[in-house]
Amino acid sequence: MGQSFGRRYAVRTLLALLWMPVSASRAAELRSRTESLEGKARVIIGNAFMSLTFEPSQGGRCSVFGLYTHILNIDDALAGWKHKGQFSSEFTWANCPPNAIETFPGTYLELFSYNTVVLSDANYKAIGDIGFEMLCDYIEQGGNLLVTGGPYALGNGEFEGTRFLDVLPVTLSGPFDLTWAGKGKSWPLAAPAGASHPVLNGVSFAQNPRVFWHHFVTPRKDAMVVLKAGDQPALVLGRYGKGKVAVLTLSPTGEGAPGETEWWKWDGWFPLVRSIFAWLNMR
């Protein structure tokens, strides 16, 4: 316990040092940038790092890097989508390899100018103690988070003993929790029997999407399980402080047998992405 407290205290001390010594000109620049974003929504995505700005009557601008990010096609899913029917999306991406993210907001003022963060197969080492401590504070104060699975995510992401575990609406089953269905096997992706949630409005399962790899987790008592892969949670929604958190336990890996549809190629994936973003940004 003492070691954990010491680490947390050291991290918060570093955060104070990181945040406070900002020149007057830099502070003015960030303040101006933040004020100019009033009425807009911005998103950071890590592995990759994406900024999404909802602006009236503008199309999307996209530059994409990072493991599996191109497979999830979140930018394509949101192309033409308008938040609350008013704001379209603009994307800028930066790479987040497993050992270190290329860029991350250097101050709370900069981080808090974003309204949603998506960690797409990102591990703890990539963002580090300071970055994740800032991220946890950001969500606690009203920011939103989407976490997706993969070989560097969740139990594979070396999050043991960190505050980030408190943010998630699930508890992890342990290190290396990414599980394979087995050769020639898969799990069906579907809503739990008898369950309904606004996130699933307009999402069709007629193609019978299949899952080959996903993280086994346990939903917290106050969390909502929206989707399951077989009998295991696949999409779990929850809150941390004033913010919202969505965890998609699936990894976009594996290959379906003839006649099977991989979940990330399923025609319900894009509507689901739009619904998740709408839920995260709904107040």
matplotlib code that plots the C-alpha trace (Angstrom):
import matplotlib.pyplot as plt

x = [0.0, 2.8, 4.5, 1.3, 0.6, 4.2, 3.8, 0.5, 2.0, 5.0, 2.8, 0.6, 3.7, 5.0, 1.6, 1.6, 5.1, 4.0, 0.9, 1.9, 5.1, 3.4, 4.5, 2.0, 2.0, 1.5, -1.3, -3.0, -2.6, -4.2, -7.0, -7.7, -7.7, -10.0, -12.4, -12.6, -13.8, -16.9, -19.9, -17.7, -16.7, -13.2, -11.9, -8.4, -7.9, -4.8, -3.3, -3.7, -4.3, -7.2, -8.8, -12.4, -14.0, -17.7, -18.2, -21.4, -21.4, -17.8, -16.6, -14.1, -10.3, -8.4, -4.8, -4.6, -1.8, -1.7, -2.3, -5.8, -7.1, -7.4, -9.4, -12.0, -12.6, -14.0, -13.5, -15.5, -18.2, -18.6, -18.4, -21.5, -22.8, -23.8, -23.8, -27.4, -28.0, -25.9, -22.2, -20.1, -16.7, -13.0, -10.2, -6.5, -4.5, -1.1, 0.6, 0.6, 3.1, 3.2, 6.3, 5.4, 2.7, 4.0, 2.1, -0.2, -1.7, 1.0, -1.5, -4.9, -6.1, -5.2, -6.5, -9.8, -10.4, -11.3, -14.7, -14.0, -10.9, -10.7, -7.9, -7.8, -5.5, -3.3, -1.3, -0.2, 3.4, 2.4, 0.9, 2.7, 2.0, 1.5, -0.6, -2.9, -3.2, -4.3, -6.6, -8.3, -8.8, -10.2, -12.8, -13.6, -14.4, -16.7, -14.7, -15.7, -13.7, -14.0, -11.6, -11.3, -9.6, -6.4, -3.1, -2.0, -5.4, -7.1, -5.5, -2.7, -2.0, 0.0, -2.5, -2.1, -2.1, -3.0, -5.8, -7.0, -8.6, -11.0, -12.2, -13.3, -16.9, -15.3, -12.8, -10.1, -9.6, -5.9, -2.8, -3.1, -6.9, -7.3, -8.9, -9.1, -12.3, -10.2, -9.5, -12.7, -14.7, -16.2, -18.7, -21.9, -22.1, -25.6, -27.6, -28.3, -31.6, -34.4, -32.2, -32.5, -30.5, -30.6, -27.1, -28.6, -31.3, -30.9, -28.3, -29.2, -27.7, -29.2, -25.6, -24.9, -21.5, -18.8, -16.1, -12.8, -10.7, -11.9, -11.0, -12.8, -13.9, -16.5, -18.9, -19.1, -22.4, -23.5, -22.4, -24.7, -23.9, -25.1, -23.6, -22.2, -19.9, -21.3, -22.0, -19.3, -19.6, -18.6, -19.8, -20.1, -21.1, -20.5, -19.6, -16.6, -17.2, -18.9, -17.7, -18.8, -16.8, -17.5, -15.5, -15.5, -13.7, -13.4, -10.1, -10.5, -8.5, -9.3, -10.9, -14.4, -15.3, -17.2, -20.5, -19.4, -19.1, -16.3, -17.8, -15.7, -17.0, -20.6, -23.1, -24.1, -20.6, -20.9, -24.3, -23.0, -20.0, -22.3, -24.5, -21.6, -20.4, -23.9, -24.2, -20.9, -21.6, -25.2, -25.9]
y = [0.0, 2.4, 1.7, 2.4, 5.6, 6.7, 6.1, 8.0, 10.9, 11.1, 11.0, 13.8, 15.9, 15.4, 16.4, 19.6, 20.4, 19.5, 21.6, 24.8, 26.0, 27.2, 30.5, 33.3, 33.2, 29.4, 29.7, 32.4, 30.2, 27.2, 29.3, 30.8, 27.3, 26.0, 28.9, 28.6, 25.0, 26.1, 24.2, 21.6, 18.0, 16.7, 13.1, 11.7, 8.1, 6.2, 3.5, 5.8, 9.3, 10.9, 14.3, 14.6, 18.0, 18.3, 21.4, 22.5, 21.9, 20.4, 17.0, 14.8, 15.1, 11.9, 10.8, 7.3, 5.3, 2.5, -1.2, -2.4, 1.2, 0.9, -2.3, -0.7, 2.1, 4.5, 7.4, 5.7, 4.8, 8.4, 9.8, 11.7, 11.2, 14.4, 14.6, 15.5, 16.0, 19.2, 18.6, 16.6, 15.1, 16.0, 13.6, 13.9, 10.8, 10.3, 7.0, 5.3, 2.3, 0.0, 1.7, 5.4, 7.6, 10.1, 13.0, 13.6, 16.8, 18.4, 20.2, 19.7, 22.7, 21.1, 17.7, 19.1, 20.7, 17.2, 15.7, 12.0, 9.8, 6.4, 4.0, 1.5, -1.4, 1.0, -0.3, 1.5, 1.9, 3.8, 6.7, 6.3, 7.2, 10.9, 10.6, 8.0, 10.0, 13.0, 10.8, 9.5, 13.0, 14.1, 11.3, 11.9, 15.6, 14.8, 13.5, 10.4, 7.2, 4.3, 1.4, -1.3, -4.7, -6.2, -7.7, -4.5, -3.7, -4.4, -7.5, -7.5, -3.8, -4.0, -2.0, -3.9, -1.7, 1.5, 3.9, 3.3, 0.0, 2.1, 4.0, 0.9, -0.4, -3.9, -5.8, -7.6, -11.4, -11.0, -10.6, -11.9, -12.1, -12.0, -15.4, -17.3, -19.3, -22.1, -23.4, -23.4, -21.9, -18.5, -16.8, -15.1, -11.4, -10.4, -8.5, -10.4, -12.2, -9.8, -6.8, -3.5, -0.3, 2.9, 2.1, -0.8, 1.2, 0.7, -2.1, -5.3, -8.7, -10.4, -11.2, -13.1, -11.4, -13.7, -13.1, -15.0, -13.2, -11.1, -10.2, -12.0, -9.4, -9.1, -6.1, -4.0, -4.0, -0.6, -1.3, -2.1, -5.0, -4.1, -6.9, -10.4, -12.6, -16.0, -15.8, -13.2, -9.4, -7.7, -4.1, -2.7, 0.9, 2.7, 6.0, 7.2, 10.5, 12.8, 11.0, 8.0, 4.9, 2.3, -0.9, -3.1, -6.3, -7.5, -7.8, -7.4, -10.6, -14.0, -15.2, -16.5, -19.8, -19.6, -18.0, -16.3, -12.6, -11.1, -8.6, -5.7, -6.4, -6.8, -4.3, -3.4, -2.2, 1.3, 2.0, 0.6, 3.0, 6.0, 4.9, 4.5, 8.0, 9.4, 7.8, 9.0, 12.6, 12.7, 14.8]
z = [0.0, 0.9, -2.4, -4.3, -2.4, -3.0, -6.7, -6.9, -4.9, -7.1, -10.2, -8.9, -8.0, -11.6, -12.9, -11.0, -12.3, -15.8, -15.7, -13.9, -15.7, -18.9, -20.4, -20.6, -24.4, -24.4, -21.8, -23.9, -27.0, -25.4, -23.8, -27.2, -28.7, -26.0, -26.3, -30.1, -29.5, -27.6, -28.9, -30.6, -29.7, -30.0, -29.8, -29.2, -30.3, -29.1, -31.0, -32.9, -31.4, -33.3, -32.9, -34.0, -34.3, -34.9, -37.0, -38.9, -42.7, -42.9, -44.2, -42.6, -42.7, -41.9, -41.4, -39.8, -38.1, -35.5, -35.0, -36.1, -36.3, -40.0, -39.5, -37.2, -39.8, -37.2, -39.5, -42.2, -39.7, -38.8, -42.3, -43.0, -39.5, -37.6, -33.9, -32.8, -36.5, -36.5, -36.5, -38.9, -38.1, -38.9, -38.1, -37.4, -36.3, -34.8, -34.1, -30.7, -30.8, -27.7, -26.2, -26.5, -28.0, -30.5, -28.9, -26.0, -24.5, -22.3, -20.0, -18.5, -20.3, -23.6, -22.7, -21.4, -24.8, -26.1, -25.2, -26.0, -25.9, -27.6, -26.8, -29.6, -28.5, -26.4, -23.5, -20.3, -21.3, -24.5, -22.6, -19.2, -15.6, -16.1, -19.2, -17.7, -14.4, -16.5, -18.5, -15.3, -14.0, -17.3, -17.3, -13.6, -14.5, -17.4, -20.3, -22.2, -23.0, -25.5, -25.0, -27.7, -27.5, -29.0, -28.1, -26.1, -24.5, -21.2, -19.4, -22.1, -21.4, -18.1, -16.1, -12.9, -9.8, -11.7, -11.2, -14.7, -13.6, -11.4, -14.5, -16.4, -16.0, -15.9, -13.8, -15.8, -15.4, -15.2, -17.4, -21.0, -20.9, -24.7, -25.5, -28.8, -29.6, -31.1, -34.6, -36.7, -33.8, -33.0, -30.8, -32.0, -31.3, -30.1, -27.5, -24.2, -24.2, -23.4, -23.2, -25.1, -25.1, -27.2, -28.4, -30.4, -32.1, -35.9, -35.4, -37.3, -36.4, -39.5, -40.7, -37.5, -36.8, -35.4, -32.8, -32.8, -30.2, -27.2, -23.6, -20.8, -18.3, -15.5, -15.6, -12.5, -10.5, -11.8, -15.5, -18.4, -20.7, -24.2, -26.3, -25.6, -27.5, -26.6, -22.9, -22.2, -22.1, -25.4, -25.0, -21.5, -20.6, -17.4, -15.6, -13.7, -11.8, -14.2, -17.4, -19.4, -20.4, -23.0, -23.2, -26.4, -25.4, -29.0, -31.0, -34.8, -35.5, -36.9, -40.1, -40.5, -42.2, -45.5, -44.9, -41.6, -41.2, -39.0, -36.6, -37.9, -41.4, -40.3, -41.7, -38.1, -37.1, -38.5, -37.0, -33.7, -33.8, -34.4, -31.6, -29.2, -30.0, -29.6, -26.2, -25.0, -26.1, -24.9, -21.8]

ax = plt.figure().add_subplot(projection="3d")
ax.plot(x, y, z, "-o")
ax.set_aspect("equal")
plt.show()
